[in-house]
Every structure is written in C-alpha cells, then in structure tokens.
C-alpha cells in the first residue's frame, strides 16, 4: 500500500522585519539614484563646456541639463533657437570638421555614474 505524503511546512522567521527594511531601503536608493544622476548631469555639462568649439562662447554657456521623471532622467544639450548651429559643430560640414562633444561626454560620465551609483547603493545597504 502506498504511503500518503504530507505537505512540508516552512516558516520564515523575520519576514515582517525584512518587508519593513525593504520599504525603508527603496526611498533611500531612489534618493541615491537622484543624487548620482544630478552629479552625472553636472559632470556632462562641465565636460561639454571644456570640449565644445568656441567662437562667440554661446555654446559653452548655453549647454544645460534638463531633469525628468522626478529627477531619475537627465538630458544634456542645447535647447535655445540660437543654438541650432550646435548640430553643425557636432556632426561637421563640408568646411568644418566634426567636433562631437555630447556623446563623448555621455560616455565618460556614464562610466563614472555606474561606479558611483554602485558604491552609493552598497553604502546605503
């Protein structure tokens, strides 16, 4: 005659403490991410200002970060109508060689951002 199997019972001790701790950690991690995104935006702006081609100085002074999604996303670039010529500097023309500044700034800031965010998350955990 076959034996009947009884279901195994598992009890997790401290689950309520874990849930409370996770609820505390999520806002702290979001705050850390916002702070690091703001740092990355500032770093990209500084990088672009150092490397952009300068004639009148307008492109250097008008590059700015724009934060979205409650500070969890940043866009760096030129947004003024007077800055439309920035694309010619970035991509080049027949007479002017390309001088890309936005993508290289993003690449440099992105590598630093990942390392700083990782360190900040570890610190807060």
Residue, then its C-alpha position, 0 to 999 in steps of 0.5 A: x500500500x502506498x504511503x500518503x505524503x504530507x505537505x512540508x511546512x516552512x516558516x520564515x522567521x523575520x519576514x515582517x522585519x525584512x518587508x519593513x527594511x525593504x520599504x525603508x531601503x527603496x526611498x533611500x536608493x531612489x534618493x541615491x539614484x537622484x543624487x548620482x544622476x544630478x552629479x552625472x548631469x553636472x559632470x556632462x555639462x562641465x565636460x561639454x563646456x571644456x570640449x565644445x568649439x568656441x567662437x562667440x562662447x554661446x555654446x559653452x554657456x548655453x549647454x544645460x541639463x534638463x531633469x525628468x521623471x522626478x529627477x531619475x532622467x537627465x538630458x544634456x544639450x542645447x535647447x535655445x533657437x540660437x543654438x541650432x548651429x550646435x548640430x553643425x559643430x557636432x556632426x561637421x560640414x563640408x568646411x568644418x570638421x566634426x567636433x562631437x562633444x555630447x556623446x563623448x561626454x555621455x560616455x565618460x560620465x556614464x562610466x563614472x555614474x555606474x561606479x558611483x551609483x554602485x558604491x552609493x547603493x552598497x553604502x546605503x545597504 
